[in-house]
Amino acid sequence: MKLGLGLCCVLSLTAAVGCGQTGAERSSWQTQAVYDGTPSGPEDDGVVKLAATDAAGVTNFCTGSLIAPNVVLTARHCVSNMAQGTFTCTDTGELTTDSKGGRFGALIDPASLKIYVGAEFTEPLAALGAKVFATQTPSICRNDLATIVLDRELIGTPLMPIRMDRGNQRGEVLRVVGFGETEESTRGVRRAKDGLVISQVGSSQFRPDGDPIPPRTFLTLGSGPCIGDSGGPALSSQGAVTGVYSQLGGACESATARQYFTQVAPFVAEVLMPAFELTGYEPIPEAMTTGDAGAGGDGATVGEAGAPSSSAGGNGNAAGGPPDGMNTSPPEKGGCRCSTTATPRAGFLDRLAAFVALGAALTARSRRRRRGSASG
């Protein structure tokens, strides 16, 4: 299985990464992405652009999903220093010895990660990275997932729900969104495409007997995302992020292109929850309806979530507050232009009301004591 870097990233004007080779089909150095897609409107503003400057000073572009006011979900290779070039992955998710690229180095300095909100090419800077949580994996061949905790909250930008408790299934129909180059040679503008169908699903805790592709991945066939869309979401019919774009085998426009995505649900505990615990927010789970495939689909609708926790984990900050060193206002002219979908965590308002009532009772008691003392 020879794959090209579906790497976001091509990365600067002086560097490019080509698609790989599958079977006898050789790709050229394509830079098209979300091939045959359509413009993405304000409803997709939760899909953000990521610019990452690596240790060599090269700036690469990826896509990400805003899953809390200050947390972005993306691919691990988008936040890693890594060897460039074509590579071959085995069906078990290992690099072959002749692979020139695909190996992960150290994570990129979070301050060198920039987030832009909006669909157009010239959007203002909205936030910077503050901390990265990533899978412990040596290469892009498997477990290609990371979260970025931002240095400020993007209040007003829509948040995206996540598939958390079940794996993907063959036959699922997905929608993809990303900022890669298009067939018209434009780039950095958000595009979307509907109708991608999952063809194969690798093994995971949700599917012990997976198809012969790397574990915790799924595969679609045909044109769709490509270079520049790495880290972008594969969205379910409920609009939830079920996977992030990782790799491409073949040419972007080919009907036989093999598009590889990393599943999200297997990494909730390892990669997502540490970011939520640090920032004090909870994830918004995918709403499930009758007929949903996969483990855990019982027809119930998941309750409201995505809210600030009663206390932020990791550094002792107050509820909903950013970690130490974070700002609360956007850099440059960034920020958001719509209302947030974050809501209080379940029980938070009840606890707040009880706290207010207790405070009022203590204040009244203190006043009575003062009046009694004055009359004496």
N, C-alpha and C positions, 0 to 999 in steps of 0.2 A: 504494500500500500504506500505509494509515493505521494507525498502531500506537499503543497506549497504553503507558505505562510499566509494564511488568511489573515495574517498580521495586519492589523490596523494599518498597518503602518507601512507606509512607504513614504518615504518617510520624510525625507526632506527632498529638496529639489535635486540633491546630488546623489541620492540613493534610491534604489527600487528593489522590490522583492518580487520575484516571479511566481506564478502558479507552478505546481509541480507536474507530475506525469502520472497518468493512471492507465495501465495497460499499454497499448501502442500509441495512445493519443498524447501528443506533446503540446504543451501550452506555450504561448508566447508570453512576454512579460506584460501581462494584462494589468490594468489598473481600474477596471470597471467594477461597480458594486451595486447591490440591489438592482441587478440587471433587469431591465424592463419593469422597473418599479414606477410608482406614482409619487407626486409631492406629498409630504407629510405635514398635516395641519397642526394647529395649536393643541388639539387633543393629545398629540404625541410629545408635548413639551417635557414629559417625564423622561424621555429618551434624550440624553445629553451628549455633547461632544467632549472628548478627552484628548488633550495634547500632553504628551509625556516626553520630557527631554532626558535622554539617557546619559550615562557617564561619559560617553564620547562626544556629547554636545549635539547629538542628532535628535531632532524633534519628530516624533511619530504621532499619528492621529488614530484614535480609536473611537468606539461608541460605548456608552454605558447607560444604566437605568437608575434613576433616582428612586430608592426604595425607602428612604426616610428623609426628612428635611436636610440632613447632613451626612447621608450615606449613599454611595454609588456602587452598584454591582457591575463588574466588567470581567474581562478575561485576564488570567494571570500574566499571559505574555504581554499584555498592554502595560503592565506596571513593573516589568522585569528587564534588566540588562540581559541580553541573550545573543548567542551566536547567530549570525545571519546566513542565509543560503537555503538550498533545498534540503530535504530530509526525508527519510523513510521511516514510517511507523509500522510496527507489526500489529497483528490483530489483537495482541494482548496489551498494547499500549507502550511498547518499548521502542527506542530509537535503534536502528541498525548501525553497525560500526562504521559504515561508509557515509553516514549522514554528516554533512558539513554544518548544518544549522539545527535549530530546534532546541538547543540546550539552554537551560535557564542559568543565569548568573545571579548576582545579588539583586534585591528589589531596588527600584529607582527611588531616590530621595523623595519622600512625599511632597515636599515643597516644590518639586519640579513637575508636579501633576496639576494641570489647569483644566477647569471645567467651564464649559460655555452652555448657556441655556437658550433655546430658540432654534428655529429651523434653517436660518439663512447662513450664508458664508461669513458675513462680517458681524457676528454677534459679540457683544462685550464680554469680557471676562467676568464670571460670576463667583467663582470660589477657587481655592487652592487646596491641595491635599494636606492633611495633618498626620494621618496614620494609615497604614495599609495592613490588611489581614489577607493572607494568601495560603493556598494549599501548599503542603510540603511535597513537592514533586520535582523530579530532575529535568523534565522536558515537557514540551508542548503536547506530547502524544496522549496524555491523559490528565484529568483533574485540573483543567485549565480555567481556574476560577479565582476571583479576588474581590474584596470590597475595599473601598476608599472612604475613610472618614474625612469629611471636609473641615476646613478651618472656620466655617460659618454655616448657618442654616439658610437654605434657599426657601424662605417663607413665601408661599404663593405659587410655587411650582408644583404641578400635580405629582402625586406619588404613585408608584406602580406596585400592584399586589404581586405576590410570589407563590409559586407552587411549592409547598413545604413538606407535605406528608405522603406523597405518592410519586411514582416514577412515570415516565412517558410510555406511550403505547404505540405500536405500529398502527398506521392509518390515521393518527391524529392530524388534523389540518391546522397549520400555523400561519401566523403573520409575522414578518420580519421587518425591522426598522433599523436604518443606519445612515452614516454620513459619508460612505465611500463614494468613489468616483462613479459616474454614470456612463451609459453608452454614448452620451453627448459630450463626454470628456469634462464634465463639470465635477467638482469635488467640494466637500465640506458643506454640502446642502443636504438636509435630511430627506430621505426617501423611504418608502414602504412598499411591501409587496405581500399580497394575500395568496393563499392557496398552496403553500408548501406542505407536502404530505410526508410524514415520517415513514421511511422505508425499513430501517433497521434500528434496533435498540440494544445497546450493550448490557452486560450483566451489571447488577447492583444489588443492594439489600432489598430493593423492590422487585427485582427480576433475576433470580439466581441463575437461570439458564438463558443467558442473553445470546444475541446474534453475534456472528464473528467480526465484531468491530471492538475497538478499545472499550474497557469498562466505563460505566457512568457517562457514556456519550450516546447521542442518537444521530441518525443520518437521514438527510433528504437528498433527492436526486434532481438534477436540472439546474437551470440558471437561477440566480438569486443573489445572496450577499457575496461579497468578495473583498479584496483588499480595501481597507478603510472602514469596514463594518465589524471588525473584530471586537468582541465584547458586547455587541449589540444583542437585543433581546429576541428570542423566539417566543411569541405570545400565543397563548391558548385562546379558545373561543370566548373565554371569560376575561381576556385582556391581561392575564397574569404571565409573568416571566417564568417560563418553564426551562429555558436553557439560554446559554450565551454562545455566540458564534466564535468558533475556534480555528478551523482549518478548512482548506479547499483542496480537493484532488481533481485535476483536470482544468479545462479552460472555463472562465467565468460564464461565457455565453452558451456553453455546451449543454445539450439535453442530457448528457451522461455525467455532468459534473457531480462530484460527491461532496456534499456540504456537511461538515461535522460540527456538532454543537455539544457543549458540556452541559449535562443536566444540573439543575439547581438543587433539587430536593436532597440528593445524597450529601450535600455539603452545608446544610443548615447549621448544624451544631459546630462544625469546624471553622467555617468562614463567615457566615452571616451573623450568628448570635453574638460573637465577640464584639462586632461593630455596633449592634443594637444595644448591648449591655453598656458599652462605653459611652454611647451618646444619650442613653436614657429613653430610647424609643423602642416600640415593638413593631414587628413586621405586620404587613397587611396580607393575610392569607388569601389564596384564590377562593372565590366563591364557587361552591360546588352545586351542580344541579342534577336532577334525576337523569341517569343515563351516562354520566361521566365515567370514563374508563379508568381503571387502575385501582390499586389498593386504597381503601379508605373512602371510596365513592359510595356513599349510602343515600344520596339524594338530599342530604341536609345542606342548608346554607350556612356558611361560616359566619360567625358574628363579627361585628365591627372591631377593627383593630387599628394598628399603626400609630398608636398614641404614645405620648411621653410617659415613661415609667415614673413610679413614685420616688425612685432614687436612681441616679446614674451609677452604673457599675464601673469598677476599675480605678477611679480616682477620687471618689467621694464628692463629686460636684452635686449641686442641687438638681432637683428633678428637671429634666428637659434641658439642662444647661450644657454648653459645649465643654469638651475637655480642656484642661489647662493649656493656655497659649492660643486658644481659638479666638477668632474675632466674631462679632455678631453683625457686622455690616459688610456689604459686598465690596470687593476691591474694584478699583477703576469705576466703570459705570455699570457693573453687573447687578445681579439681583433678579427678582422675579416680578411678573406682571399679572399674576392671577392668584386666586385664593388657595391656600393649602388644603389638602384633603386629610391632613393628620387630625385625629380626634383623641380626646382623653382616654387613657387606658381604662379598662373595665374596673369599676369600683373607685376610681380616682375622685370623681365628683362627690361620691358619698363620703369618702374620707375627708375631703376638703370641707364639706358641709359640717361634719362632726367637729372638725378642728375649729371652724369659725364659731360654732355653737359653744364649744368649751371655752374659747377665748372670751366670748360675751359673758358667760356665766362667771368666770373669774374676775372680769372687770366689774360686774355688778356687785360681787361679793366684796371686792376691795373698796368700792364706793360706800357700801353699807358700813364697813368697818371705820372708814374715815368720818362718816357722819356720827357714828356712835362715840368716837373719840372726841369729836368737837363738842358734842352735847355734854360730855362728862367734865 
